[in-house]
């Protein structure tokens, strides 16, 4: 039982993020992921085009 009391005590010490900050952080992560995905797609397209041109495809 002491184990669970210790867990409850430790969880009470955590500084939980509020809902507004959590939503803002999530939106930021999604936007950065989309931007990086588009960047990687562009770089892939450029290298594919260069490779196709050099190989005469």
Phi and psi in degrees as a GROMACS rama.xvg file:
@    title "Ramachandran Plot"
@    xaxis  label "Phi"
@    yaxis  label "Psi"
@TYPE xy
-60.6846  -35.39  UNK-2
-57.4478  -47.6857  UNK-3
-69.9466  -33.3596  UNK-4
-64.8132  -38.9733  UNK-5
-65.2903  -40.4773  UNK-6
-62.0924  -46.8029  UNK-7
-60.2169  -40.2644  UNK-8
-64.5669  -43.7989  UNK-9
-66.6749  -40.4205  UNK-10
-63.014  -30.1642  UNK-11
-70.0095  -20.7811  UNK-12
-84.1172  -12.8318  UNK-13
-73.1146  137.414  UNK-14
-91.7293  98.1814  UNK-15
-78.2608  142.586  UNK-16
-76.2654  144.506  UNK-17
-81.6143  168.863  UNK-18
-62.0163  -41.5705  UNK-19
-63.1347  -46.0732  UNK-20
-65.4111  -36.2785  UNK-21
-64.5112  -43.2071  UNK-22
-65.1071  -43.0858  UNK-23
-61.842  -42.1819  UNK-24
-65.169  -41.4029  UNK-25
-64.0584  -44.1084  UNK-26
-62.2914  -40.8153  UNK-27
-61.5994  -43.2074  UNK-28
-64.5775  -42.7738  UNK-29
-63.6269  -43.7882  UNK-30
-64.3279  -44.5651  UNK-31
-63.3623  -39.2837  UNK-32
-63.5362  -43.0009  UNK-33
-64.7408  -44.746  UNK-34
-62.3311  -46.3135  UNK-35
-65.008  -36.7815  UNK-36
-62.5309  -43.1145  UNK-37
-65.2402  -38.7868  UNK-38
-63.1534  -45.7887  UNK-39
-63.659  -39.1474  UNK-40
-62.3027  -41.9304  UNK-41
-64.6867  -45.8605  UNK-42
-62.0316  -41.1235  UNK-43
-62.7263  -43.209  UNK-44
-62.41  -43.2842  UNK-45
-62.9612  -49.0215  UNK-46
-65.6846  -35.8713  UNK-47
-64.5712  -42.0362  UNK-48
-64.6948  -43.8281  UNK-49
-62.04  -45.0741  UNK-50
-63.0535  -44.2924  UNK-51
-62.1803  -40.9807  UNK-52
-65.6911  -43.489  UNK-53
-69.2322  -31.7789  UNK-54
-89.9922  -2.17432  UNK-55
72.498  30.3773  UNK-56
